[in-house]
Amino acid sequence: MASVPAVPVPLERDAEPPSRRARTFRRFLNNPSGRLGLLIVLIFVVATVVAAFWTPYPVDQPDLPNRLASPSWAHPMGTDDVGRDVLTRIAVGARYSLTMGVVAIALAAAVGVPIGLLAGYRGGWWDTGSMRLVDVLMVLPTFVLAVAIVSVLGSGIRSVILAVAVTTIPIFARLTRSVALTVRAQDFVAAAQVVGASESRILVRHVLPNSLSPLVVQASLGIGATILIAAALGFLGLGVQPPTPEWGSMLSRGRSYMSSAPFLVFFPGMAIVLLVLGFNLIGDSLRDALDPWMREID
């Protein structure tokens, strides 16, 4: 009886474990606060994109017969003192708040991170000199320094962005330096020095990537703080000026009608609170997702 040749059965390959980035993202999405914060920010981003191409009413066109109209189907958030639709102006104003927040933090990181990297890695006179300058800036209250800078430069979105960026640079420099001091003592940095890697290569390939986690968290929290500072400057008349629909200036104008039309203060105020809350929830959830202890138990 002829024997049947055995057919080799291929063994199933074990599924590759998810990468660290995938695990971090999964931990972030598993956090209800992170999901809520992401949803809030996405709603404002979508509103910004839609408002760039279409709005139910012209953003700056007065409609005096409908001034101070209460919320209705036609105007879900009412109209202001010259008849402009509040919902339209809040949706358009989201673009300015998001722009100021993201650009200001990007500029602060672009300056503060290199300062902190060099201070933490080199040490010596560079560390001492740069950190003393950072200490001088950090002594002054953030908002007071921002007001002083805007008062010198004049009102406008560029002045607000520059003022907030200058006040936030010390935070990124200090944070990056503290992380760089820790990373510099690691064995892989010593190995890179032994094989003759240049300082710039070590900073870019080893120190900076291992410093990104706290920097990403700080950036998210910083965007929320920037939006709040920009609104405060606008409320005081030092930020983006009317008729630009900036939320802080809308609050300032609406406070004159608190008794007759409180919605002029309520809706812009809620927009500021929600967007700041969204970025803070994202920052807190990212901190939890990137926590080393959470990596160990994952």
C-alpha positions in Angstrom: 0.0 0.0 0.0 1.5 3.3 -1.1 2.2 5.7 1.6 0.8 9.3 1.3 3.6 11.9 1.5 3.1 14.2 4.4 2.3 17.7 3.5 4.0 20.3 5.7 1.6 22.5 7.5 2.8 26.1 7.8 2.9 27.3 11.3 1.0 30.5 12.1 3.2 33.4 12.9 2.5 35.1 16.1 0.9 38.5 15.8 3.5 41.3 16.2 3.0 43.3 19.3 1.7 46.8 18.8 4.3 49.5 18.7 4.8 51.9 21.6 3.1 54.7 19.6 0.0 52.4 18.9 -0.2 51.5 22.6 0.0 55.1 23.7 -2.7 56.1 21.2 -4.9 53.2 22.5 -4.4 54.3 26.1 -5.4 57.8 25.1 -8.6 56.7 23.4 -9.4 54.4 26.3 -9.5 57.5 28.6 -13.0 59.0 28.6 -11.5 62.5 29.3 -9.2 62.2 26.3 -12.1 61.2 24.0 -14.2 64.1 25.3 -11.5 66.6 24.9 -10.7 65.4 21.3 -14.4 65.6 20.4 -14.7 69.2 21.7 -11.6 70.3 19.8 -12.7 68.5 16.6 -16.1 70.2 16.8 -14.4 73.6 16.8 -12.0 72.6 14.1 -14.9 71.4 11.9 -16.8 74.7 12.6 -13.7 76.6 11.6 -13.3 74.8 8.3 -17.0 75.1 7.4 -17.0 78.8 8.3 -14.1 79.4 6.0 -16.3 78.4 3.0 -19.9 79.0 4.2 -21.7 80.9 6.9 -25.5 81.2 7.3 -25.2 85.0 7.6 -22.5 87.6 6.6 -20.1 87.8 9.6 -19.9 91.7 9.6 -23.1 92.8 7.9 -25.4 94.8 10.3 -29.1 94.0 10.4 -30.5 96.8 12.7 -34.1 95.7 12.5 -33.0 92.4 14.2 -30.6 93.8 16.7 -30.5 92.1 20.1 -32.8 89.3 18.9 -33.1 86.5 21.4 -32.1 83.0 20.3 -34.5 81.4 17.8 -34.5 79.0 14.9 -33.3 81.7 12.6 -30.6 82.8 15.0 -29.8 79.9 17.4 -27.5 82.2 19.5 -29.3 85.4 18.9 -27.9 88.6 17.3 -25.6 91.3 18.7 -26.2 95.0 19.2 -26.1 95.7 15.4 -28.0 92.6 14.3 -25.1 90.3 13.4 -25.6 86.6 13.9 -23.8 85.5 17.1 -23.4 81.8 16.0 -21.7 82.9 12.7 -19.3 85.2 14.6 -18.4 82.5 17.1 -17.8 80.0 14.3 -15.5 82.5 12.5 -13.9 83.5 15.7 -12.8 80.0 16.4 -10.3 80.3 13.5 -8.6 83.2 15.3 -8.5 81.5 18.6 -7.1 78.3 17.2 -4.6 80.1 15.0 -3.3 82.2 17.9 -3.1 79.2 20.2 -1.3 76.8 17.7 1.1 79.4 16.2 2.1 81.0 19.5 2.9 77.6 21.1 4.8 76.5 17.9 6.9 79.6 18.0 7.6 79.2 21.8 8.6 75.6 21.2 10.8 76.4 18.2 12.8 78.8 20.4 12.5 77.2 23.9 13.3 73.6 23.0 16.7 74.3 21.4 17.7 76.5 24.3 16.7 73.8 26.8 18.4 71.0 24.8 21.7 72.9 24.6 21.5 73.9 28.3 20.8 70.4 29.5 23.3 68.7 27.2 26.2 71.1 27.3 25.9 72.4 30.8 28.6 74.9 31.9 28.3 78.6 31.1 25.7 77.9 28.4 23.4 76.3 31.0 24.0 79.0 33.6 23.6 82.0 31.2 20.5 80.7 29.4 18.7 79.6 32.6 19.3 82.9 34.3 17.7 84.7 31.4 14.8 82.2 31.6 14.5 82.9 35.3 14.2 86.6 34.7 11.3 86.0 32.3 9.6 83.5 34.6 9.7 86.0 37.5 7.2 88.2 35.7 3.6 87.1 35.7 2.7 85.7 32.3 -0.4 87.9 31.7 1.4 91.0 32.9 4.3 90.4 30.6 1.9 89.7 27.7 0.0 93.0 28.4 3.3 94.9 28.4 4.5 93.4 25.1 1.2 94.0 23.4 1.1 97.6 24.7 4.5 98.2 23.1 3.8 96.4 19.8 0.2 97.5 19.4 -3.0 95.5 19.2 -3.5 92.8 16.6 -3.3 89.1 16.1 0.5 89.2 15.4 1.2 91.1 18.5 -0.9 88.7 20.6 0.9 85.7 19.1 4.3 87.2 19.7 3.5 88.2 23.2 2.2 84.8 24.3 5.1 83.1 22.5 7.7 85.2 24.5 5.9 84.4 27.8 5.8 80.7 27.0 9.4 80.2 25.8 10.8 79.9 29.4 8.3 77.0 30.1 9.5 75.0 27.2 13.2 75.8 27.9 13.0 74.7 31.5 11.0 71.6 30.7 13.4 70.5 27.9 16.4 71.2 30.0 15.2 69.0 32.8 14.5 66.1 30.5 17.8 66.6 28.6 19.7 66.4 31.9 18.2 63.0 32.5 18.6 61.7 28.9 22.3 62.8 28.8 23.1 60.4 31.6 21.8 57.4 29.7 24.1 54.7 28.3 22.9 55.1 24.7 24.1 58.7 24.7 27.5 57.7 26.1 27.7 55.0 23.4 26.9 57.6 20.7 29.7 59.8 22.1 32.2 56.9 22.0 31.6 56.2 18.4 32.2 59.8 17.5 28.7 61.1 16.8 28.5 64.9 16.6 26.7 67.0 19.2 24.0 67.9 16.7 23.4 64.2 15.8 23.2 63.2 19.4 20.7 66.0 20.2 18.5 65.3 17.2 18.7 61.5 17.1 18.8 60.7 20.9 18.0 63.5 23.2 15.1 65.2 21.4 13.1 62.1 20.6 13.3 61.0 24.3 12.1 64.5 25.3 9.0 64.6 23.1 6.5 63.1 25.6 6.4 65.9 28.1 6.7 68.5 25.4 3.6 67.2 23.6 1.7 67.4 26.8 2.9 70.9 27.5 2.0 72.0 24.0 -1.6 70.8 24.4 -1.9 72.5 27.8 -0.2 75.6 26.4 -2.6 76.0 23.5 -5.5 76.1 26.0 -3.7 78.7 28.1 -2.9 80.8 25.0 -6.5 80.9 24.0 -7.5 82.1 27.4 -4.8 84.8 27.5 -5.7 86.0 24.0 -9.4 86.2 25.0 -8.4 88.2 28.1 -6.3 90.6 26.0 -9.2 91.0 23.6 -11.6 91.7 26.5 -9.3 94.5 27.7 -9.2 96.0 24.2 -5.5 95.0 23.7 -5.9 92.0 21.5 -7.6 91.5 18.1 -9.7 94.5 17.4 -13.4 94.8 16.2 -15.0 94.2 13.8 -12.9 90.9 13.8 -15.1 88.4 15.6 -12.6 87.5 18.4 -14.2 85.9 21.4 -12.7 88.2 24.0 -13.7 91.4 22.2 -17.2 89.9 21.7 -17.4 89.4 25.5 -16.3 92.9 26.1 -18.9 94.3 23.8 -21.7 92.1 25.1 -21.2 93.0 28.8 -22.9 96.3 28.1 -26.1 94.3 27.5 -25.9 91.9 30.4 -29.4 92.7 31.6 -31.2 92.9 28.3 -29.3 90.3 26.2 -27.2 88.0 28.5 -26.7 85.6 25.7 -24.1 88.0 24.2 -21.8 87.1 27.1 -22.9 83.5 27.7 -22.2 82.0 24.3 -18.8 83.6 23.6 -17.9 82.7 27.2 -19.0 79.1 26.8 -17.0 78.9 23.5 -13.8 80.0 25.4 -14.5 77.6 28.3 -15.2 74.6 26.1 -12.2 75.0 23.8 -9.8 75.6 26.7 -11.4 72.6 28.5 -10.9 70.4 25.4 -7.2 71.1 25.1 -6.7 70.7 28.9 -8.5 67.3 28.8 -6.3 66.2 25.9 -3.2 67.3 27.7 -4.1 65.5 30.9 -5.0 62.3 29.0 -1.8 62.5 27.0 0.1 62.8 30.3 -1.6 59.6 31.6 -1.0 57.8 28.3 2.7 58.7 28.2 3.3 58.0 31.9 6.2 55.4 32.2 4.4 53.5 35.0 1.4 53.1 32.6 3.8 51.7 30.0 5.0 49.1 32.4 1.6 47.7 33.3 0.2 47.9 29.7 
